[in-house]
Amino acid sequence: MHACSLARSAPKSGIILPQQLDQTVFETALFVDTRDAGQFEEGTIPGAVNIEWREVLDRLDEIPEDRMTILFCNTGSLSAQAAFALRVAGRSNVVVMQTGFTGWLQDAAYKP
């Protein structure tokens, strides 16, 4: 599935699986690590930016409206809270990576 169609379908499902993260998604989406800075420094998805889940609304201007934004934490629970807040704030292009960073390490379709 092309990243543009994923971005359009994002509001319906609200989630993406590591198995769906192919090279096209990596080239077009913004990855946001919603864990704390310490965890981010220990390891993250290449190219991801660190915006702690509690800070997403304060840093809304760092989250683009014109491309899919994939939020992740270790398992998906903190990023789900962040995504909910962003959707309430009007961002429909935000999805949560189910199974989080742990799942990405195990199951990602593509790793840069």
C-alpha positions in Angstrom: 0.0 0.0 0.0 1.3 3.4 -0.9 2.1 5.8 1.9 -0.4 8.4 0.5 -3.2 5.8 0.7 -2.1 4.9 4.2 -2.3 8.5 5.2 -5.8 8.8 3.9 -6.9 5.6 5.7 -5.2 6.7 9.0 -8.3 8.2 10.6 -10.3 5.0 10.1 -8.0 2.6 11.7 -5.6 4.8 13.6 -3.0 2.1 13.8 -0.2 0.8 11.7 1.7 -2.5 12.1 5.5 -2.8 11.9 4.9 -5.3 9.0 3.4 -2.4 7.0 6.4 -0.1 7.4 8.0 -0.6 4.0 10.6 1.7 2.4 8.0 4.0 0.9 6.5 4.6 4.4 10.0 5.4 5.8 10.6 7.9 3.0 7.4 9.7 3.4 6.2 9.5 7.1 7.5 11.3 10.2 8.2 8.9 13.1 7.7 10.4 16.6 9.2 8.5 19.6 6.8 9.4 22.5 9.0 7.8 25.1 11.2 9.9 27.5 14.6 11.2 26.4 16.6 8.5 28.2 14.8 5.7 26.3 15.1 7.6 23.1 18.9 7.9 23.5 19.2 4.2 24.2 17.8 3.4 20.8 15.0 4.4 18.4 13.9 4.1 14.8 16.3 5.8 12.5 15.2 9.3 11.7 12.6 9.5 14.5 12.2 12.7 16.5 11.6 12.6 20.3 8.4 14.3 21.5 7.4 12.8 24.9 3.8 11.7 24.9 2.8 14.4 27.5 4.3 17.1 25.3 2.6 16.5 22.0 0.1 19.3 22.3 2.7 21.8 23.5 4.8 20.9 20.5 2.0 20.6 18.0 3.8 22.9 15.5 6.5 20.2 15.2 4.0 17.7 13.9 3.2 18.2 10.2 -0.3 18.2 8.9 0.7 17.2 5.3 2.3 13.8 5.9 1.6 10.7 7.9 2.9 10.9 11.4 3.6 7.6 13.1 3.7 7.7 16.9 5.4 4.9 18.9 6.5 4.1 22.4 7.7 0.7 23.7 4.4 -1.1 23.4 1.8 1.3 21.9 0.0 2.5 25.1 1.6 5.9 25.6 1.6 6.7 21.9 -2.1 5.8 21.8 -2.8 8.5 24.4 -0.7 11.0 22.4 -2.5 10.2 19.2 -5.9 10.6 20.9 -4.9 14.1 22.1 -3.6 15.0 18.6 -6.8 13.8 16.9 -8.9 15.9 19.3 -6.6 18.8 18.4 -7.6 18.2 14.7 -4.7 16.1 13.4 -6.2 13.3 11.3 -2.8 12.2 9.8 -1.6 10.6 13.0 -1.4 6.8 13.5 0.0 4.6 16.3 2.5 1.9 15.6 0.9 -1.2 17.2 3.4 -3.2 19.4 5.7 -0.1 19.5 9.4 0.0 19.3 9.6 -3.6 20.6 7.4 -4.8 17.8 9.3 -2.8 15.2 12.6 -4.4 16.3 11.0 -7.9 15.8 8.7 -7.5 12.9 9.4 -4.4 10.7 9.1 -5.0 7.0 11.9 -2.6 6.4 14.7 -1.2 8.6 16.9 1.6 7.2 
